[in-house]
Amino acid sequence: FEITRPTGYLWLKRYQANGSLQELQELSRRPHSSPGETARAIQDRVVALRQERPDWGAAKIRVLLQREGVTLPVVTIHRILLRHGLVRPQDRHLPAVRRFTREAPNDLWQMDFKGMPKSRNGCLPLALLDDHSRYLPGLFALPGTFGESVRKSLIQAFEDCGLPDAMLMDHGTPWWDMNSPLGWTQLTIWLMEQGIRLHLSGYRHPQTQGKVERCNGSMEEAMLCRPKPDGMPWQEWLDAFREEYNRVRPHEALGMDTPAQHWCKSRRVFDPNRKTWEYPVPAQVRTVGANAGVNIDGKRCYVSRSLIGKQVYLEDLDESVVVYYCQTPIRQFDRRDGSSFFLTYTGGREFVQTPSA
């Protein structure tokens, strides 16, 4: 039967002592006593914290325990959660291999809508997230991707938190018009006029906005695990989530600090009556004509229909010209063959040239 003699005698002895085949089943190898086992009260506290915030993992629960004066390794907390069936398979994932982070608060804000299923009709959250600190300067319950409602929300965030140096968004409504070549919209033109340098991520490349996408994922987990009570306005729920995300929830990328510990209000004050942007060299300023273009070396170069009648700045490089509106590069023209490029943000301080028709 391919078993050792000691095993055979052990089974025979167990059968003779009890006279039942049930006694031959595999027995637990758990020791009769565990002097180093975590106290039951602490285990119960771990379970309670997980049940309060089922979208938080062992590393974040460890920080909450430390705030209560209890020190426990992350692996121990994870094992306690496993024993109580509180870890789902989809919660186990490997960390990202590379990250880009701006050097200071308000250097760059990421902006994105969070998609919602039909069961949550009436709310489309708009998230503003600081790239350096992961702080949420704004989280708004909007009825849709309407430019005017987004602008009002941005004004509220700018008045509360100041202006960022730059903002990053995808090629989506309402900050980009996919039906128009180089489709800057009135909303993005307004943002540029506030002195904010705008960056657009690559097409179908959400990794560029990984931080705000990850925030949206955490928001979705909270919505599933701690859903909004019936009758509560969506903005009230989002305000509570934002407060927890900024000031309570520890963040692994910040050494388990909270975003609020790494963020400060911008010194750039929002001015609703901002004056016309002044360029450094007036001789290099051009007015975008009715044909949506400017003349460069005697050739018409298309800029954007949204900028018709507005002044742009031409920066001369060795073999090309970069067209700026306020501080944002709009387009780059190659003097050699007349081709043009759009600068796409790829992360950190890196950009690539994207050919355009």
C-alpha positions as CSV (number, residue, x, y, z in Angstrom):
1,F,0.0,0.0,0.0
2,E,3.1,2.2,-0.2
3,I,3.0,3.5,3.4
4,T,5.7,3.4,6.0
5,R,5.5,0.8,8.9
6,P,5.2,3.5,11.6
7,T,2.2,5.1,9.8
8,G,0.5,1.7,9.5
9,Y,0.9,1.0,13.2
10,L,-0.3,4.5,14.1
11,W,-3.5,4.0,12.1
12,L,-4.0,0.5,13.5
13,K,-3.6,1.8,17.1
14,R,-6.1,4.7,16.5
15,Y,-8.6,2.2,15.1
16,Q,-8.2,-0.3,17.9
17,A,-8.7,2.5,20.5
18,N,-12.0,3.8,19.1
19,G,-13.2,1.1,16.7
20,S,-14.2,3.7,14.1
21,L,-12.9,4.4,10.6
22,Q,-13.7,8.1,11.2
23,E,-10.7,8.2,13.5
24,L,-8.4,7.6,10.5
25,Q,-9.2,10.9,8.9
26,E,-6.5,13.5,8.6
27,L,-6.0,15.3,11.9
28,S,-5.2,19.0,12.4
29,R,-1.5,19.8,12.8
30,R,-2.2,22.9,14.8
31,P,-0.3,22.9,18.1
32,H,-2.3,22.4,21.3
33,S,-1.1,25.7,22.5
34,S,0.4,28.9,20.8
35,P,2.2,31.1,23.4
36,G,2.8,33.7,20.7
37,E,-0.7,33.9,19.4
38,T,-2.3,37.3,19.0
39,A,-4.6,38.1,21.8
40,R,-8.3,37.5,21.0
41,A,-9.2,41.1,21.8
42,I,-6.7,42.4,19.3
43,Q,-7.9,39.9,16.7
44,D,-11.5,41.0,17.3
45,R,-10.4,44.6,16.8
46,V,-8.7,43.8,13.5
47,V,-11.9,42.1,12.3
48,A,-14.0,45.1,13.5
49,L,-11.8,47.6,11.6
50,R,-12.0,45.5,8.5
51,Q,-15.8,45.3,8.8
52,E,-16.0,49.1,9.3
53,R,-13.9,49.7,6.2
54,P,-14.1,46.5,4.1
55,D,-12.3,48.3,1.2
56,W,-9.1,48.8,3.3
57,G,-6.3,46.2,3.4
58,A,-3.9,45.0,6.1
59,A,-1.4,47.7,5.6
60,K,-3.9,50.5,6.2
61,I,-5.5,48.6,9.2
62,R,-2.1,48.4,10.7
63,V,-1.8,52.2,10.8
64,L,-5.2,52.5,12.5
65,L,-4.1,50.0,15.1
66,Q,-0.9,52.0,15.7
67,R,-3.0,55.1,16.3
68,E,-4.7,53.1,19.0
69,G,-1.4,52.0,20.5
70,V,-1.4,48.5,19.1
71,T,1.6,47.3,17.1
72,L,1.0,44.3,14.8
73,P,2.9,43.2,11.6
74,V,1.0,43.5,8.3
75,V,1.4,39.8,7.6
76,T,-0.2,38.9,11.0
77,I,-3.2,41.2,10.2
78,H,-3.5,39.7,6.8
79,R,-3.5,36.2,8.3
80,I,-6.2,37.2,10.7
81,L,-8.3,38.5,7.8
82,L,-7.7,35.3,5.9
83,R,-8.8,33.1,8.8
84,H,-12.1,35.1,9.0
85,G,-12.7,35.0,5.3
86,L,-12.3,38.7,4.9
87,V,-9.8,38.8,1.9
88,R,-11.2,38.4,-1.6
89,P,-9.1,36.9,-4.4
90,Q,-9.4,40.1,-6.4
91,D,-7.8,42.0,-3.5
92,R,-4.5,40.2,-4.0
93,H,-2.3,42.0,-6.6
94,L,1.3,43.0,-7.2
95,P,2.4,46.6,-6.8
96,A,3.3,48.8,-9.8
97,V,6.9,48.5,-10.9
98,R,7.4,52.2,-11.7
99,R,5.8,55.5,-10.5
100,F,6.0,59.1,-11.6
101,T,5.5,61.7,-8.9
102,R,5.8,65.5,-9.1
103,E,8.2,67.2,-6.7
104,A,5.8,69.5,-4.9
105,P,2.1,69.9,-4.0
106,N,0.0,71.7,-6.7
107,D,2.7,71.1,-9.3
108,L,0.2,68.9,-11.2
109,W,-3.5,68.0,-10.6
110,Q,-5.0,65.0,-12.4
111,M,-8.7,65.3,-13.4
112,D,-11.1,62.6,-14.4
113,F,-14.7,61.4,-14.3
114,K,-15.5,58.2,-12.5
115,G,-17.8,56.0,-14.6
116,M,-21.0,54.8,-12.9
117,P,-23.3,51.9,-13.6
118,K,-27.0,52.5,-14.6
119,S,-28.0,51.6,-11.0
120,R,-26.4,54.9,-9.9
121,N,-28.1,57.2,-12.3
122,G,-28.0,60.9,-11.5
123,C,-24.4,61.1,-10.3
124,L,-21.1,61.3,-12.3
125,P,-18.3,62.0,-9.8
126,L,-15.6,64.4,-11.0
127,A,-12.3,63.9,-9.1
128,L,-9.4,66.3,-8.8
129,L,-6.2,64.7,-7.4
130,D,-2.9,66.3,-6.6
131,D,-0.1,64.2,-8.2
132,H,2.5,64.8,-5.4
133,S,0.4,64.2,-2.3
134,R,-2.6,62.2,-3.7
135,Y,-4.8,64.8,-1.9
136,L,-8.3,65.4,-3.4
137,P,-8.8,69.2,-3.8
138,G,-12.2,68.5,-5.1
139,L,-14.8,65.7,-5.6
140,F,-18.1,66.7,-7.1
141,A,-21.4,64.9,-7.8
142,L,-22.2,66.1,-11.3
143,P,-25.2,65.2,-13.5
144,G,-23.0,64.7,-16.6
145,T,-20.1,65.9,-18.6
146,F,-21.4,69.4,-19.1
147,G,-18.8,72.0,-19.6
148,E,-20.5,74.7,-17.5
149,S,-21.1,72.5,-14.5
150,V,-17.5,71.3,-14.6
151,R,-16.3,74.9,-14.8
152,K,-18.4,75.9,-11.7
153,S,-16.9,72.9,-9.8
154,L,-13.4,73.9,-10.8
155,I,-14.0,77.5,-9.6
156,Q,-15.1,76.1,-6.2
157,A,-11.9,74.0,-6.0
158,F,-9.7,76.9,-7.1
159,E,-11.3,79.2,-4.5
160,D,-10.8,76.7,-1.7
161,C,-7.4,75.3,-2.7
162,G,-5.8,77.8,-5.1
163,L,-4.6,77.2,-8.6
164,P,-2.3,74.3,-9.7
165,D,0.6,75.0,-12.0
166,A,-0.6,72.3,-14.4
167,M,-3.5,69.9,-15.0
168,L,-3.6,66.5,-16.6
169,M,-6.7,64.9,-18.3
170,D,-7.6,62.4,-21.0
171,H,-9.1,63.0,-24.4
172,G,-12.6,63.0,-23.1
173,T,-15.6,65.3,-22.9
174,P,-15.8,68.2,-21.9
175,W,-12.1,69.1,-22.2
176,W,-11.6,67.7,-25.6
177,D,-13.7,67.6,-28.8
178,M,-13.1,64.3,-30.7
179,N,-15.1,65.6,-33.7
180,S,-12.7,68.5,-34.3
181,P,-9.0,68.3,-35.3
182,L,-7.0,69.5,-32.3
183,G,-10.2,69.8,-30.4
184,W,-9.5,72.1,-27.5
185,T,-12.9,73.2,-26.0
186,Q,-14.0,76.4,-24.4
187,L,-13.5,74.8,-21.0
188,T,-9.8,74.0,-21.7
189,I,-9.3,77.5,-23.2
190,W,-10.7,79.0,-20.0
191,L,-8.3,76.8,-17.9
192,M,-5.3,78.0,-20.0
193,E,-6.4,81.6,-19.5
194,Q,-6.1,81.0,-15.7
195,G,-2.3,80.4,-16.2
196,I,-2.7,76.7,-15.9
197,R,-0.5,74.6,-18.2
198,L,-2.6,71.7,-19.6
199,H,-1.4,68.2,-20.5
200,L,-3.4,65.5,-22.3
201,S,-2.6,61.8,-21.8
202,G,-2.1,59.5,-24.7
203,Y,-5.1,58.0,-26.4
204,R,-6.3,54.8,-24.7
205,H,-3.6,55.1,-22.2
206,P,-5.2,55.5,-18.7
207,Q,-1.9,54.5,-17.0
208,T,-0.7,58.1,-17.5
209,Q,-3.4,59.1,-15.1
210,G,-2.8,56.2,-12.8
211,K,-3.2,58.1,-9.5
212,V,-6.7,59.4,-10.2
213,E,-7.7,56.1,-11.8
214,R,-6.5,54.3,-8.6
215,C,-8.5,56.8,-6.5
216,N,-11.6,56.0,-8.6
217,G,-11.0,52.3,-7.9
218,S,-10.9,53.0,-4.2
219,M,-14.0,55.0,-4.5
220,E,-15.7,52.1,-6.3
221,E,-14.7,49.7,-3.5
222,A,-16.1,52.1,-0.9
223,M,-19.4,52.4,-2.9
224,L,-19.7,48.6,-3.0
225,C,-18.7,47.9,0.6
226,R,-20.2,50.9,2.2
227,P,-23.0,52.0,-0.1
228,K,-24.8,55.3,0.1
229,P,-27.8,55.1,2.4
230,D,-31.2,55.7,0.7
231,G,-32.2,59.3,0.7
232,M,-28.6,60.6,1.3
233,P,-27.5,63.1,-1.5
234,W,-24.6,61.9,-3.5
235,Q,-22.6,65.0,-2.7
236,E,-22.9,64.3,1.0
237,W,-21.5,60.8,0.5
238,L,-18.7,62.0,-1.7
239,D,-17.8,64.7,0.8
240,A,-17.5,62.1,3.5
241,F,-15.3,59.9,1.3
242,R,-13.1,62.8,0.4
243,E,-12.6,63.7,4.0
244,E,-11.7,60.1,4.9
245,Y,-9.4,59.8,1.8
246,N,-7.6,63.0,2.6
247,R,-7.3,62.9,6.4
248,V,-7.9,59.4,7.7
249,R,-7.0,56.7,5.1
250,P,-3.3,55.9,5.2
251,H,-1.6,55.8,1.7
252,E,1.1,53.2,1.0
253,A,2.8,55.4,-1.6
254,L,3.2,58.0,1.1
255,G,4.8,55.7,3.7
256,M,1.3,55.2,5.2
257,D,0.8,58.9,5.9
258,T,-2.4,60.6,4.8
259,P,-2.5,62.9,1.8
260,A,-3.3,65.9,4.0
261,Q,0.1,65.4,5.6
262,H,1.9,66.0,2.3
263,W,-0.4,68.7,0.8
264,C,-0.7,72.5,1.3
265,K,-2.8,75.1,-0.2
266,S,-1.5,76.7,-3.4
267,R,-0.1,80.2,-3.2
268,R,-1.6,81.0,-6.6
269,V,-4.9,82.7,-5.9
270,F,-7.8,82.3,-8.3
271,D,-8.8,85.6,-9.9
272,P,-12.3,85.5,-11.7
273,N,-11.4,88.7,-13.5
274,R,-8.0,87.6,-14.8
275,K,-6.5,90.0,-17.4
276,T,-5.3,89.1,-20.8
277,W,-2.2,86.9,-20.8
278,E,1.1,88.7,-21.5
279,Y,3.7,86.9,-23.5
280,P,7.4,87.5,-23.0
281,V,8.3,88.7,-26.6
282,P,5.5,90.7,-28.3
283,A,7.2,90.3,-31.7
284,Q,6.5,86.6,-31.6
285,V,2.8,86.9,-30.9
286,R,0.3,86.1,-33.6
287,T,-3.5,86.3,-33.8
288,V,-5.3,83.1,-34.9
289,G,-7.2,83.9,-38.1
290,A,-10.7,83.0,-39.2
291,N,-9.2,80.0,-40.9
292,A,-8.1,78.7,-37.4
293,G,-4.4,79.0,-38.4
294,V,-1.3,81.3,-38.3
295,N,1.3,82.0,-40.9
296,I,4.8,80.4,-40.3
297,D,7.5,80.9,-43.0
298,G,4.8,82.0,-45.4
299,K,2.7,78.8,-44.9
300,R,-0.7,78.5,-43.2
301,C,-0.4,76.3,-40.1
302,Y,-3.7,75.1,-38.5
303,V,-3.9,75.7,-34.8
304,S,-7.4,75.3,-33.4
305,R,-10.9,76.5,-34.1
306,S,-11.4,77.2,-30.4
307,L,-8.6,79.8,-30.6
308,I,-9.9,81.9,-33.5
309,G,-9.4,85.6,-32.7
310,K,-7.0,84.8,-29.8
311,Q,-3.3,85.6,-29.6
312,V,-0.8,82.7,-29.5
313,Y,3.0,82.7,-28.9
314,L,5.6,81.2,-31.4
315,E,8.7,79.7,-29.8
316,D,11.5,79.2,-32.4
317,L,13.5,76.0,-32.1
318,D,16.3,74.8,-34.4
319,E,14.1,73.2,-37.1
320,S,10.6,73.7,-35.7
321,V,8.2,76.1,-34.1
322,V,6.1,75.5,-31.0
323,V,2.8,77.4,-30.7
324,Y,1.7,78.3,-27.2
325,Y,-1.6,79.6,-25.9
326,C,-0.8,81.2,-22.5
327,Q,1.6,78.5,-21.0
328,T,0.2,75.5,-22.9
329,P,2.0,74.1,-26.0
330,I,-0.8,73.7,-28.6
331,R,1.1,72.4,-31.6
332,Q,4.6,71.9,-33.0
333,F,5.4,72.6,-36.7
334,D,8.4,71.1,-38.5
335,R,9.9,73.7,-40.8
336,R,11.6,71.2,-43.0
337,D,8.5,69.4,-44.4
338,G,5.5,71.4,-42.9
339,S,4.3,68.5,-40.8
340,S,2.8,69.2,-37.4
341,F,2.7,67.4,-34.1
342,F,0.7,67.4,-30.9
343,L,2.7,66.9,-27.6
344,T,1.2,64.0,-25.6
345,Y,2.1,63.7,-21.9
346,T,3.5,60.3,-20.9
347,G,4.3,60.8,-17.2
348,G,6.8,62.6,-15.0
349,R,8.2,65.4,-17.2
350,E,8.1,63.3,-20.4
351,F,6.3,64.0,-23.6
352,V,6.1,62.4,-27.0
353,Q,5.2,63.9,-30.4
354,T,1.9,62.6,-31.8
355,P,1.5,63.2,-35.6
356,S,-1.8,64.8,-36.6
357,A,-3.5,65.3,-39.9
